[in-house]
Amino acid sequence: MSAAEPGDAEFAEAGRKLFAGDAAFFHAAAKVSDLPPAGAPEIAFAGRSNVGKSSLINALTGRNGLARASNTPGRTRELIFFDLAGRLRLVDMPGYGYAAVSKQISSGWETLVRDYLRGRPKLLRAFVLVDGRHGIKASDEATFAALDAAAVSYAVVLTKRDAVKLSEQPGRLAATAAALRRHPAAFPEVFFASAETGEGVPALRAHVTRLLSERGEK
């Protein structure tokens, strides 16, 4: 992980306040024509099915029931938008990499996600969640390549930090960072978070508020 930057404490506090404010379901889109008009800046969450996207969104906002995870992997087929007091939108993207999903359905999801990523001028960054217990899989690499091709800036969040031995965490972070050096659109810092314990969540909030500040958003 990168060294602390000037102003980190201020961004951490700003992030705490942003994500502690009003948060609510805003919109669901099953096809490109259903996408809401561009408005507030957006942060998207991608990852393999059951990697913990919904759990992380809930942890970020401090609300257990804001984003609902499906009990059936690969079932969510929509882009789910959440609004944070009109200042930011969080976008829960359909999970990928679940073998039981038909090729036809999978292709439809890929088209929706690809068109969303390429056509959202207010998208600040995509977070690609990777299971911290296992590291990067082939389907994650394919997602990195797709984001590179679409010139979409993304950062990797290793999840389930509480389930990884403390002694193994530095190595997992280093291996992930090394893999990302091959990808031009990847942010170099790797985050390691646990939706269960809250570890790493403040750093993600601070990162988002820094992005908002850099784009001139208040």
C-alpha positions in Angstrom: 0.0 0.0 0.0 1.1 3.5 -0.6 2.5 5.8 2.0 0.3 8.4 3.7 -0.3 11.5 1.7 -0.7 15.1 2.9 -4.3 15.7 3.9 -5.2 12.0 4.5 -6.7 12.8 7.9 -8.9 15.5 6.3 -10.1 13.2 3.5 -10.7 10.4 6.1 -13.0 12.7 8.1 -14.7 14.0 4.9 -15.3 10.4 3.8 -16.8 9.5 7.2 -19.2 12.3 6.9 -20.1 11.6 3.3 -20.9 7.9 3.8 -22.7 8.6 7.1 -25.2 10.9 5.4 -28.4 10.0 3.6 -28.1 6.8 1.4 -30.9 5.1 -0.5 -31.6 2.9 -3.5 -31.9 5.1 -6.5 -32.3 3.1 -9.7 -31.9 -0.3 -11.3 -31.0 -0.9 -15.0 -31.2 -4.2 -16.8 -30.3 -2.7 -20.2 -28.5 0.3 -21.5 -31.7 2.2 -22.3 -32.6 1.9 -18.7 -29.6 3.7 -17.4 -30.4 7.0 -15.5 -29.1 10.3 -17.0 -25.7 11.3 -15.8 -25.9 13.3 -12.6 -23.8 13.0 -9.4 -20.3 11.4 -9.7 -20.4 7.6 -9.7 -18.2 4.9 -8.2 -18.8 1.4 -9.6 -18.1 -1.9 -7.9 -17.2 -5.0 -9.9 -16.1 -8.5 -9.0 -16.8 -12.2 -9.1 -20.1 -13.5 -7.9 -20.2 -13.6 -4.1 -17.0 -11.7 -3.7 -18.7 -9.2 -1.3 -19.7 -6.2 -3.4 -23.0 -5.7 -1.6 -21.4 -6.3 1.8 -18.7 -3.7 1.1 -21.3 -1.1 0.0 -23.2 -1.7 3.2 -20.0 -1.4 5.3 -19.0 1.8 3.5 -22.4 3.4 4.3 -22.8 1.8 7.7 -26.2 0.3 6.7 -26.7 -3.4 6.8 -29.6 -3.5 4.4 -28.9 -0.9 1.8 -27.4 -3.3 -0.8 -28.8 -6.8 -0.7 -26.7 -9.8 -1.7 -28.4 -12.6 -3.6 -28.2 -16.1 -2.1 -27.8 -17.5 -5.6 -24.5 -16.7 -7.2 -24.9 -15.0 -10.6 -28.5 -14.1 -10.0 -28.2 -10.3 -10.0 -28.5 -9.1 -13.6 -28.9 -5.4 -13.1 -26.8 -2.4 -12.4 -28.0 -1.2 -9.0 -27.6 2.6 -8.2 -27.5 4.0 -4.7 -27.6 7.8 -4.0 -25.7 9.5 -1.3 -27.5 12.7 -0.6 -27.2 13.8 -4.2 -23.4 14.0 -3.9 -22.3 10.6 -5.1 -23.8 7.4 -6.6 -22.6 3.9 -5.8 -23.1 1.4 -8.6 -23.3 -2.3 -7.7 -22.5 -4.2 -10.9 -23.5 -7.8 -11.8 -21.0 -10.4 -10.6 -19.0 -12.4 -13.1 -17.2 -15.7 -13.2 -20.1 -18.0 -12.2 -19.9 -21.1 -14.3 -23.6 -22.1 -13.9 -24.8 -18.9 -15.7 -25.7 -19.5 -19.4 -23.5 -18.0 -22.1 -26.5 -16.0 -23.4 -27.2 -14.4 -20.1 -23.5 -13.8 -19.4 -23.1 -12.1 -22.8 -26.0 -9.8 -22.0 -24.5 -8.8 -18.7 -21.1 -8.2 -20.4 -22.8 -5.9 -23.0 -24.6 -3.9 -20.3 -21.5 -3.5 -18.2 -19.3 -2.6 -21.1 -21.7 0.0 -22.5 -22.2 1.5 -19.0 -18.4 1.8 -18.4 -17.8 3.4 -21.8 -20.6 5.8 -21.6 -20.6 7.4 -18.1 -18.7 10.7 -18.1 -19.3 11.0 -14.3 -17.7 7.7 -13.5 -14.8 8.5 -11.2 -13.4 5.0 -10.7 -14.3 1.4 -10.7 -13.4 -0.7 -7.7 -12.7 -4.3 -8.7 -13.1 -6.6 -5.8 -10.9 -9.7 -5.5 -11.3 -12.4 -2.9 -8.3 -11.7 -0.5 -8.2 -15.4 0.4 -7.4 -16.6 -3.1 -6.0 -13.6 -5.0 -6.5 -12.7 -8.7 -8.3 -15.3 -10.9 -8.4 -15.5 -14.7 -11.9 -13.9 -14.7 -10.4 -10.9 -12.7 -7.6 -10.6 -15.2 -10.2 -10.5 -18.0 -12.0 -7.7 -16.3 -8.8 -5.8 -15.8 -8.1 -6.1 -19.6 -11.6 -5.0 -20.4 -11.3 -1.9 -18.2 -7.9 -1.1 -19.8 -9.4 -1.3 -23.2 -12.3 1.0 -22.2 -9.8 3.4 -20.6 -11.7 3.2 -17.3 -9.6 4.0 -14.2 -9.9 1.2 -11.6 -8.5 0.1 -8.3 -8.4 -3.4 -6.8 -9.9 -4.0 -3.4 -9.0 -7.3 -1.8 -11.9 -8.5 0.3 -12.4 -10.8 3.3 -9.3 -9.4 5.1 -10.5 -10.9 8.4 -10.2 -14.4 6.8 -6.6 -13.9 5.8 -3.8 -14.5 8.3 -2.0 -11.3 9.3 1.3 -12.8 8.3 0.0 -13.5 4.8 -1.5 -10.1 4.1 1.7 -8.2 3.0 2.5 -11.0 0.5 -1.0 -10.9 -0.9 -0.9 -7.1 -1.3 2.5 -7.3 -3.0 1.5 -10.0 -5.4 -1.6 -8.1 -6.4 0.3 -4.8 -6.9 2.8 -6.6 -9.1 0.1 -8.1 -11.3 -1.5 -4.6 -11.7 1.7 -3.1 -13.1 0.9 -4.8 -16.4 -2.4 -2.9 -16.6 -2.3 0.7 -17.8 -5.7 1.8 -16.3 -5.0 0.3 -12.9 -4.5 2.5 -9.9 -1.2 1.4 -8.2 -2.5 1.3 -4.6 -4.2 -1.9 -3.6 -6.8 -1.8 -0.8 -7.4 -4.6 1.6 -10.8 -4.5 3.4 -13.2 -6.5 5.6 -16.9 -5.8 5.5 -17.1 -7.9 8.6 -14.7 -6.0 10.8 -14.5 -2.7 9.0 -10.8 -2.9 8.5 -9.7 -0.9 5.4 -13.1 0.7 5.0 -12.0 4.2 6.2 -9.2 4.2 3.6 -11.7 3.5 0.9 -13.9 6.3 2.0 -11.0 8.7 2.1 -9.9 7.6 -1.4 -13.4 8.4 -2.8 -13.5 11.8 -1.2 -10.0 12.5 -2.5 -11.3 11.6 -6.0 -14.2 14.0 -5.6 -11.9 16.8 -4.5 -9.6 16.2 -7.4 -12.5 16.5 -9.8 -13.7 19.7 -8.2 -16.7 18.1 -6.6 -17.7 19.2 -3.0 
